Amino acid sequence: MGNRHPDPTPAAEPVTPAPPSGIAPGPGRASGAAATGTAAEPPPEGDGGLRAGAIGPGGALGVTLSNMAPVNGAFLTAPAVVAAMGTQAPWAFLLATLGLLAGAVTVAEFARRIVSPGSFVAYAYHAFGTVSPGLGVRLSSGVFYCTLFSGPLTIGAVAVFAGHWMTASLGLGGAWWLVLSLAVLVFSAAVVLRGIVASSLVSSVLAAVQIAVLLGFAALLLVRSGSAATVPLHADGGDPGGLAGLSGLTFPLAVAGMVGWDNSASMAAELRSPRRVVPVTVLVSVLVVGVTYTLSTWAGLAGYAGWKGAGPGADRFGDPANEAPFLELAGHYLPQAHAVLAAVGAISSVACLVAALTAMSRISFTAARAGMLPGALGRASRRRGVPVGATLLWVGMIGACIAVPPLVTDAPPATVSSWEAGMGTVPLLISVLVTLVGLPLYLWRTDRRGLRPVRHLCVPLVGVAVIGWGVYGNVRPDQPPPGDTYWVCTALVLVLAALGAWAFARRPGRDLSALGLGEAPASDGSRADADATAPAAPSPSRATDPAGTAAGPRPPHAP
């Protein structure tokens, strides 16, 4: 792992590390799984560990799809893309889907090798730790602190939107949006605290409902619009319109609208066969939501074109004054569907909150076990295997993102939601970028014979280009307000994350085995322990980080 220089500080006393990734022993494969891939929860064994093998692929996919909030994305992101591209807006979502598939393939390669609820934090540690132990420590902790400082903004934006959407649908006014936003947060936290089976079951049901309703309504619009269903094949409407509208913020919006596709990686410790389930889940989730966005936007444009004409219809779809284009279309084509779509808009927000809390609590739980947060947050309840402290930490931070804005600004909740989403998304995308860059390094150092130029070099490069474009487009200072200040928020988060990483790297007594132990698949394609829930046991040759603490096994091909 490169040259090692002795640390002038004495090494810490040997300690027995916690089980990798904080996994409590459990049944390898539960019987009687529900349709969602979940199983009944027996009490977790051990002390303070997540529940190994509690859910299957259906539960993982349901949580991931809910985290991506397909209905909210269609309702909020599609009109902004249509405003720039007019009738050709669906192609932006199709291109974003193809680009994000490259990122998903890269994450899938990591997930086949590293089982850890630390997600990108663990991937960064293992990837860059093969170059330098100190670099792995600093980048992984930096990725975590980026997530910690920006994640509450994006999740808070969802809660604020939920309150705004419900008050508008119910005809309420005043501070009711604040009350309902906090109520949705409390409900979501209650579901998460019931355990991973409850979280995955609720998320799966809500994901199925919202996707079925949205695709069903899209099919109705395509049928009712007749010959207007072909309008996305021609450029009409928008400013500047057509494929020229991909410039500026348009494509980054399409990319950012699909954040959350990596959710299942944070549940790796609680999945059956995580080395198989996580790769499949990240790929399927990008495909499902990408197709949903593309078809729903296509159908919305067809519906408006059949009603008002291609150009005027696209302009109406993308009009910022039109807060709910799909509800307007429902009122014209099928008034009975208006209430259903309004309800699904709220359901999408609730599902997203449940899924996001599930993921972030697991990542923070793992980071706490590694020493990046107070140790008390790295414990899970004996009865349900839930990281209660980490969950409540996120509930508190998200609650602050809901309650503080009304105290400092008179902006309406829809504007607050837009601001928070814009400010919080870019640091999360940067965390993904770090992971994409790390895969070729990781394989070069640990499985050089298994390195494939197309899959492991070209594909991550495509992902870097797509997500990098998303980052750049969102931080450009020449955007209309408030986007022209997003770069300031991004810079602030990065500075705070760097300071946190610097402090963590200087802290003695770290136990980075909590980030999981990687095991590269055999070069011939076979994999030992392919179905294992927990990472492989440490090899006899152990490395140490700069502070002299456990840092996991030495990669097999490290020089």
C-alpha positions in Angstrom: 0.0 0.0 0.0 2.9 2.3 -0.8 5.7 3.4 1.6 4.8 3.6 5.2 6.4 6.0 7.6 6.3 5.3 11.4 3.9 7.5 13.3 5.7 9.5 16.1 2.8 8.9 18.4 2.6 5.6 20.3 0.1 3.1 18.8 -3.1 2.6 20.6 -3.6 -0.4 22.8 -5.0 -3.3 20.8 -8.7 -3.6 21.0 -11.2 -6.1 19.7 -13.0 -4.2 17.0 -16.7 -4.2 16.7 -18.1 -6.6 14.1 -17.5 -5.2 10.6 -20.2 -2.7 9.6 -22.0 -3.1 12.9 -23.8 -6.3 11.8 -25.6 -8.3 14.4 -25.8 -12.1 13.6 -29.0 -13.1 12.1 -30.5 -15.8 9.9 -28.8 -16.0 6.6 -32.0 -16.4 4.7 -35.4 -16.0 6.3 -38.4 -18.0 5.1 -41.9 -16.8 4.3 -40.7 -13.6 2.6 -43.4 -11.1 1.7 -44.0 -10.0 -1.9 -41.8 -7.0 -1.2 -38.8 -9.2 -0.3 -39.0 -8.6 3.4 -39.3 -11.1 6.2 -40.6 -11.3 9.8 -38.1 -9.7 12.2 -36.7 -12.0 14.9 -34.9 -10.2 17.7 -31.4 -9.2 16.7 -28.6 -10.9 18.6 -25.6 -9.2 20.0 -25.3 -5.6 21.2 -25.9 -2.6 19.1 -25.8 -4.2 15.6 -27.9 -3.9 12.5 -30.0 -6.9 11.6 -28.2 -9.1 9.1 -30.3 -10.7 6.3 -33.5 -9.0 7.3 -34.8 -8.0 3.9 -34.5 -9.2 0.3 -34.2 -7.6 -3.2 -37.9 -6.4 -3.2 -37.5 -4.4 0.0 -34.2 -2.9 -1.2 -35.7 -1.8 -4.5 -38.8 -0.4 -2.8 -36.7 1.8 -0.5 -34.5 3.0 -3.3 -37.4 3.9 -5.6 -39.1 5.8 -2.8 -35.9 7.7 -2.1 -35.9 8.8 -5.7 -39.4 10.2 -5.4 -40.5 9.7 -9.0 -43.8 11.5 -8.7 -42.2 14.6 -7.0 -39.5 14.6 -9.7 -42.1 14.5 -12.5 -44.2 17.2 -10.9 -41.2 19.5 -10.1 -38.3 18.8 -12.4 -40.2 18.1 -15.7 -41.7 21.6 -16.0 -38.3 23.3 -15.5 -36.8 21.1 -18.3 -39.8 21.7 -20.6 -39.4 25.5 -20.1 -36.0 25.2 -21.7 -36.4 22.4 -24.3 -40.1 22.6 -25.2 -41.5 19.5 -26.7 -38.1 17.7 -26.8 -37.7 17.7 -23.0 -38.1 13.9 -22.7 -34.8 13.4 -24.4 -33.0 15.2 -21.5 -34.3 12.6 -19.1 -33.4 9.8 -21.5 -29.8 11.1 -21.8 -29.6 11.6 -18.0 -30.7 8.0 -17.5 -28.1 6.7 -19.8 -25.4 8.8 -18.1 -26.5 7.8 -14.6 -26.4 4.1 -15.6 -22.7 4.6 -16.0 -22.5 5.8 -12.4 -24.8 2.9 -11.3 -22.5 0.4 -13.0 -19.5 1.8 -11.1 -21.3 1.7 -7.7 -22.4 -1.9 -8.6 -18.7 -2.8 -9.1 -17.9 -1.5 -5.6 -21.0 -3.2 -4.0 -19.9 -6.6 -5.4 -16.6 -6.2 -3.5 -17.4 -4.2 -0.4 -20.3 -4.9 2.0 -20.8 -1.9 4.3 -23.8 0.3 5.3 -21.3 3.2 5.0 -22.0 3.3 1.2 -19.9 6.0 -0.5 -18.0 6.6 2.8 -16.8 3.0 2.8 -16.1 3.0 -1.0 -13.9 6.1 -0.7 -12.0 4.6 2.2 -11.2 1.3 0.5 -10.5 2.9 -2.9 -8.2 5.7 -1.9 -6.7 3.8 1.1 -5.0 1.5 -1.4 -3.0 4.6 -2.5 -2.3 6.0 0.9 -3.9 5.1 4.3 -4.1 8.8 5.2 -5.7 9.7 1.9 -8.4 7.0 2.4 -9.1 8.3 5.9 -9.4 11.9 4.8 -11.5 11.4 1.7 -13.9 8.9 3.3 -14.5 11.2 6.3 -14.8 14.2 3.9 -17.4 12.3 1.9 -19.3 11.6 5.2 -19.2 15.2 6.4 -20.4 16.4 3.0 -23.4 14.1 3.4 -24.0 15.2 7.0 -23.9 18.9 6.2 -25.9 18.8 2.9 -28.3 15.9 3.3 -30.6 17.6 5.8 -31.2 20.4 3.3 -32.3 18.1 0.5 -34.5 16.0 2.8 -35.8 19.1 4.4 -36.8 20.4 1.0 -38.9 17.3 0.5 -40.7 17.8 3.8 -41.3 21.4 3.1 -42.7 20.6 -0.3 -45.0 17.9 1.3 -46.4 20.5 3.7 -46.9 23.0 0.9 -48.5 20.4 -1.4 -50.9 19.2 1.2 -52.0 22.7 2.3 -52.6 23.7 -1.3 -54.6 20.5 -2.0 -56.7 20.9 1.1 -57.2 24.7 0.7 -55.4 25.6 3.9 -53.3 28.7 4.5 -51.2 30.4 7.1 -48.7 28.2 8.9 -50.4 24.9 8.2 -47.7 24.0 5.8 -45.2 24.1 8.6 -47.4 21.9 10.9 -47.9 19.4 8.1 -44.3 19.3 7.2 -43.3 18.5 10.7 -46.1 16.0 11.0 -44.8 14.2 7.9 -41.3 14.1 9.4 -42.5 12.7 12.7 -44.6 10.0 10.9 -41.6 9.0 8.8 -39.3 8.8 11.8 -41.9 6.6 13.6 -41.8 4.2 10.6 -38.0 4.0 10.5 -37.8 3.4 14.3 -40.0 0.3 13.8 -37.2 -1.4 12.0 -35.8 -2.1 8.6 -38.6 -4.5 7.7 -41.3 -1.9 8.5 -39.3 0.8 6.5 -38.9 -1.4 3.5 -42.5 -2.6 3.5 -43.9 0.9 3.7 -41.5 2.2 1.1 -42.2 -0.6 -1.3 -46.0 -0.2 -1.1 -45.8 3.6 -1.5 -43.3 3.3 -4.4 -45.5 0.8 -6.2 -48.6 3.1 -5.7 -47.0 6.3 -7.0 -45.3 4.6 -10.0 -48.5 2.8 -11.0 -50.6 5.9 -10.8 -48.1 8.1 -12.7 -47.6 5.6 -15.5 -51.3 4.9 -15.6 -52.1 8.6 -16.0 -49.4 8.9 -18.6 -51.0 6.1 -20.6 -54.3 7.8 -20.4 -52.8 11.1 -21.7 -51.1 9.3 -24.6 -54.4 7.7 -25.6 -56.5 10.8 -25.3 -54.0 13.1 -27.1 -54.3 11.1 -30.3 -51.9 12.3 -33.1 -50.4 14.8 -30.7 -48.6 11.9 -29.0 -45.7 12.3 -31.5 -44.9 16.0 -30.5 -41.6 15.1 -28.7 -40.2 13.9 -32.0 -40.2 17.6 -33.2 -38.9 20.8 -31.6 -41.5 23.3 -30.6 -41.8 25.7 -27.8 -39.4 26.4 -24.9 -36.6 28.9 -24.6 -34.2 28.4 -26.4 -36.1 25.3 -27.4 -35.1 21.9 -28.8 -31.8 20.2 -28.0 -30.2 23.7 -27.6 -32.1 23.9 -24.3 -29.8 21.2 -22.9 -27.3 23.9 -22.2 -27.2 25.8 -18.9 -29.1 24.3 -16.0 -31.4 22.0 -17.9 -29.4 18.8 -18.1 -28.0 19.2 -14.5 -31.6 19.5 -13.3 -32.5 16.2 -15.0 -29.5 14.6 -13.4 -30.1 16.0 -9.9 -33.8 15.0 -10.2 -32.7 11.4 -9.9 -30.6 11.6 -6.8 -31.1 8.7 -4.5 -30.4 5.7 -6.8 -27.6 4.6 -4.6 -29.8 4.1 -1.5 -29.6 0.3 -1.3 -25.9 0.5 -0.7 -26.5 1.8 2.8 -28.7 -1.2 3.6 -26.0 -3.8 2.6 -25.6 -5.0 6.2 -29.3 -5.8 6.4 -29.8 -7.5 3.0 -29.7 -11.1 2.1 -27.0 -11.7 -0.6 -25.9 -8.0 -0.6 -23.2 -8.6 -3.2 -25.9 -9.6 -5.6 -28.8 -7.4 -4.5 -27.2 -4.0 -4.3 -25.7 -4.1 -7.9 -29.0 -5.2 -9.4 -31.0 -2.6 -7.3 -28.9 0.4 -8.3 -29.2 -0.4 -12.0 -32.9 -1.3 -11.9 -33.8 1.8 -9.9 -32.1 4.1 -12.5 -33.9 2.4 -15.3 -37.3 2.4 -13.7 -37.2 6.1 -12.6 -35.6 7.2 -15.8 -38.2 5.5 -17.9 -40.9 6.9 -15.6 -39.6 10.5 -16.0 -39.3 10.1 -19.8 -42.7 8.6 -20.3 -44.6 11.0 -17.9 -42.9 14.1 -19.5 -43.7 12.8 -23.0 -47.3 12.1 -22.0 -47.7 15.5 -20.4 -46.4 17.3 -23.5 -48.7 15.2 -25.6 -51.7 16.0 -23.4 -51.0 19.8 -23.6 -50.4 19.6 -27.3 -53.7 17.8 -27.9 -55.4 20.5 -25.7 -53.6 23.7 -26.7 -51.3 22.9 -29.6 -47.7 21.8 -29.5 -45.9 25.2 -28.9 -48.5 26.8 -26.7 -49.0 23.5 -24.8 -45.3 23.2 -24.1 -45.1 26.8 -22.9 -48.0 26.2 -20.6 -46.4 23.0 -19.3 -43.2 24.9 -18.5 -44.8 28.1 -17.2 -43.5 28.8 -13.7 -46.9 30.2 -12.8 -48.4 26.8 -13.4 -47.5 25.1 -10.1 -49.1 21.7 -10.9 -49.2 20.9 -14.7 -50.3 17.3 -14.2 -53.2 18.3 -11.9 -54.3 20.8 -14.6 -54.1 18.0 -17.2 -56.1 15.8 -14.9 -58.8 18.5 -14.6 -59.1 18.7 -18.4 -58.9 15.0 -19.4 -60.1 13.1 -16.3 -61.4 15.2 -13.4 -61.9 12.1 -11.3 -58.1 11.6 -11.3 -57.4 15.0 -9.8 -57.7 14.0 -6.2 -55.8 10.8 -6.8 -52.8 12.7 -8.3 -52.9 15.2 -5.5 -52.8 12.4 -2.9 -49.9 10.7 -4.8 -47.9 13.9 -4.7 -48.1 13.8 -0.9 -47.4 10.0 -0.8 -44.3 10.5 -2.9 -42.9 12.9 -0.3 -43.7 10.7 2.7 -42.1 7.7 0.9 -39.0 9.7 0.1 -38.6 10.8 3.8 -38.9 7.2 5.1 -36.4 6.0 2.6 -33.9 8.9 3.1 -34.1 8.5 6.9 -33.4 4.8 6.5 -30.3 5.4 4.4 -28.8 8.3 6.2 -29.3 6.7 9.7 -27.3 3.7 8.5 -24.5 5.7 7.0 -24.3 7.8 10.2 -24.4 4.7 12.4 -21.4 3.3 10.5 -19.5 6.6 10.6 -20.1 6.8 14.3 -18.7 3.3 14.8 -15.6 4.4 12.8 -15.2 7.5 15.1 -16.6 10.2 12.8 -19.4 10.9 15.2 -19.9 10.3 19.0 -19.8 6.6 19.8 -23.3 6.6 21.2 -24.7 7.2 17.7 -23.0 3.9 16.6 -25.4 1.7 18.6 -28.6 0.0 17.5 -31.5 -1.1 19.6 -31.5 -4.7 20.8 -35.1 -5.4 19.9 -35.3 -4.1 16.4 -31.7 -3.5 15.3 -32.4 0.2 14.6 -29.8 2.9 14.9 -32.0 5.1 17.1 -29.5 7.8 18.0 -28.4 8.2 14.3 -32.1 8.4 13.2 -32.9 11.0 15.8 -29.9 13.0 14.8 -31.2 13.3 11.3 -34.7 14.0 12.5 -33.4 16.9 14.5 -31.3 18.4 11.6 -34.2 17.9 9.1 -36.6 19.5 11.6 -34.3 22.5 11.8 -34.3 22.8 8.0 -38.1 22.9 8.1 -38.6 25.3 11.1 -35.7 27.8 10.7 -36.5 29.3 7.3 -39.8 30.9 8.3 -37.9 32.6 11.1 -35.4 34.3 8.8 -37.3 34.8 5.5 -40.8 35.6 4.3 -40.3 33.4 1.2 -43.2 31.0 0.5 -42.7 27.3 1.3 -42.4 26.4 -2.4 -39.5 28.8 -2.7 -37.9 27.5 0.5 -38.1 24.0 -0.8 -36.5 25.0 -4.1 -33.7 26.8 -2.3 -32.9 24.0 0.0 -32.9 21.4 -2.7 -30.6 23.5 -4.9 -28.1 24.1 -2.0 -28.0 20.6 -0.8 -27.8 18.5 -4.0 -24.4 19.5 -5.3 -22.3 18.2 -2.3 -24.1 14.9 -2.6 -23.2 14.7 -6.3 -19.6 15.5 -5.4 -19.6 12.5 -3.1 -20.7 10.3 -6.0 -17.9 11.8 -8.2 -15.3 10.8 -5.6 -16.5 7.2 -5.8 -16.5 7.1 -9.6 -12.9 8.3 -9.6 -11.9 5.7 -7.0 -13.0 2.5 -8.8 -10.1 2.3 -11.3 -7.6 3.0 -8.5 -9.2 0.4 -6.3 -9.1 -2.3 -9.0 -5.6 -1.4 -10.1 -4.3 -1.9 -6.6 -6.4 -4.9 -5.5 -7.5 -6.9 -8.6 -5.3 -5.8 -11.5 -5.9 -9.0 -13.4 -9.7 -8.4 -13.2 -9.4 -4.8 -14.5 -11.4 -4.3 -17.7 -10.8 -1.1 -19.7 -14.4 -0.6 -20.9 -16.2 -1.5 -17.7 -13.8 -0.2 -15.2 -12.2 2.8 -17.0 -14.5 4.1 -19.7 -17.8 3.6 -17.9 -16.7 5.5 -14.8 -15.4 8.2 -17.1 -18.8 8.6 -18.6 -20.3 8.8 -15.1 -17.8 11.4 -14.1 -18.6 13.5 -17.2 -22.4 13.3 -16.6 -22.4 14.0 -12.9 -19.6 16.5 -13.3 -21.8 18.4 -15.7 -24.5 18.3 -13.2 -22.2 19.7 -10.5 -21.0 22.5 -12.8 -24.4 23.5 -14.0 -25.7 23.8 -10.5 -22.9 26.0 -9.2 -22.5 28.4 -12.1 -22.6 31.9 -10.7 -24.3 33.3 -13.9 -27.6 31.5 -13.1 -30.8 33.4 -12.3 -31.2 34.0 -8.5 -31.1 32.2 -6.2 -29.0 29.7 -8.2 -26.3 32.3 -8.6 -25.5 31.8 -4.9 -25.5 28.0 -4.8 -21.7 27.9 -5.3 -21.3 29.8 -2.0 -23.3 27.1 -0.1 -21.4 24.4 -1.9 -18.1 26.0 -1.0 -19.1 26.4 2.6 -20.1 22.7 2.9 -16.8 21.6 1.3 -14.8 23.8 3.7 -16.7 22.4 6.7 -16.3 18.9 5.4 -12.5 19.4 4.9 -12.2 20.8 8.5 -14.1 17.8 9.8 -11.9 15.4 7.8 -8.7 17.1 9.1 -9.9 16.8 12.7 -10.9 13.2 12.3 -7.5 12.3 10.6 -5.7 13.6 13.7 -7.9 11.7 16.1 -6.3 8.7 17.8 -8.1 5.5 18.5 -10.1 5.1 15.3 -11.5 1.7 14.3 -12.0 1.9 10.6 -12.9 -1.8 10.3 -16.4 -0.5 10.9 -16.3 0.6 7.2 -16.3 -3.0 6.1 -13.7 -5.3 4.7 -13.4 -5.5 0.9 -13.0 -8.7 -1.0 -12.3 -8.5 -4.7 -14.1 -11.1 -6.9 -11.8 -13.6 -8.5 -10.4 -12.6 -11.8 -12.1 -15.6 -13.5 -15.5 -14.3 -12.6 -16.1 -16.6 -9.7 -16.6 -15.1 -6.2 -16.1 -16.6 -2.9 -18.7 -15.6 -0.3 -20.9 -14.2 -3.1 -23.9 -14.6 -0.9 -22.3 -13.5 2.4 -24.1 -10.8 4.3 -21.0 -9.7 6.2 -17.6 -8.9 4.8 -14.9 -11.4 4.8 -12.8 -11.8 7.9 -9.6 -9.7 8.1 -6.6 -11.3 6.5 -3.5 -12.0 8.7 -1.7 -9.1 7.2 -3.3 -6.0 8.6 -2.6 -2.4 7.7 -2.7 0.5 10.0 -3.8 4.0 9.4 -1.5 7.0 10.2 -2.7 7.0 13.8 -1.8 3.3 14.3 -5.3 2.0 14.5 -7.0 -0.8 12.6 -7.5 0.0 9.0 -8.6 -3.2 7.4 -6.8 -5.9 5.4 -3.9 -5.1 3.1 -5.2 -5.3 -0.5 -4.0 -8.6 -2.1 -2.1 -6.9 -5.0 -0.9 -3.8 -3.3 2.8 -3.2 -4.0 
